[in-house]
């Protein structure tokens, strides 16, 4: 998956398919780690803060590695891939310049391999499926044979094998997967005694803490690398539950699904992705926190699927300008409800569009992206208190959570009558009611309601907020609007109150979002 920077790639870490006949190298023992040199101390300036004493660091990670390696496994998957050469939908012959020797070569090759061509014409040659193999890592969390790995390591596999440290290969049973968090749980059965490791508390992992990564990079077998926690709470755009631990412990392709340990030998993360220009480690790896993985793996182990709490809201971040327009003290914080889905738990409990969720079940919502995770981790059917900011004050509502549906629900609305376009003074906008003509011009949904934006003036407040023709104004200052005249009247009311900005709820093909627009210019002045 590509990131914004063209030279760098965010890569999931499972090894790609190997050519048939290739074998996995035997696991190798890690080289002993040289003792760390003693820190150099020196005189400190009189005004310097006192040095923070460092926790004891072991002279070698070897004892810990010996303890943990038996619980880390290699995972080999096999997928049967149907050969395409004899299929009717096989690709057409590549085009070569007329008269080129490649033209005859391609024609002979494709004719020999197409149905009804070549030897035995009229009969389709039997198709021979090929077996594609890929490699990854995992770890045992229960001596009964429960193994945790990444979903992308085993996704699409026809056969999954777990390879223990002593090279014993065991066929694995897939208990369940969760693509949303990229986790999977397997079960193996063997008479051999198994070693298991435990999940630790990832919330206690601090930036700068030592960590060990153990896995199967490039199919080499059990490999140990050491580093520190580089950052917490990373959002790498993999999903709505992103909360990754970043580490500089060397992680490479094939490490996917392997554990990240603290110095107590507890799993604090599951290695999942790297940020790299070449596919190799550059010291930027990402791990799923154990506190997120613990609940998911328990549900997959017990029931084969994950049930998540569902609030039924579309949310967006609260900027300082939005906070100012709502009178919310303390700047941008919380999650702004852009839409409370009809018949959803939030709407049924009284949560409205424009509410700012500040606390959920006693946990502070410091920023928007925290809310989906803590809602998902709350049991389905539980009633929880939700503190919202509404009408300039905090209100507490009790919400009974539903179960997150597989597909997002769409909101219903009703069409509105037509009228002529109107210029919104000082905003750089020309708007019109939704009519059959505007529906056709901007491909609006039949149930869409509000006021459609017809034009956006360059260098205007609307242009600065990236509003575009075809966007629909649904609310102004958290009140529904159905005509340009209503929008204009609400803006004039805000100006008379000396409000610096207006809060608009905008709906596009991608969904709804609140947009604060600075109010500039007097009535009738150009936008």
Secondary structure, DSSP 8 states (H G I E B T S, - for coil): -B-SSTT-EEEE-SEEEE-TT------------------------TTS----------S-SHHHHHHHHTTEEEEEEEEEE---TTSTT--------TT-HHHHHHHHHHHHHSTT-SSSTTS------EEEEEEEEEEEEETTTEEEE-HHHHTT-SEEEEE-TT--EEEEEEEEEETTTTEEEEEE--SS------B--GGG--TT-EEEEEE-GGG--SEEEEEEEEEEEE--SS-TT--EEEE-S---TT-TT-EEE-TTS-EEEEEEEEEESSSS--S-EEEEEHHHHHHHHHHHHHHSS---EE--EEEEE--HHHHHHHT-TTSS-SEEEEEE-TTSHHHHTT--TT-EEEEETTEE--SHHHHHHHHHTS-TT-EEEEEEEETTEEEEEEEE-EE--SS--------------EEETTTTEEEEE--HHHHHHHT--TT--SEEEEEE-TTSHHHHTT--TT-EEEEETTEE--SHHHHHHHHHHHHHTT-SEEEEEEEETTEEEEEEEE--S-TT---
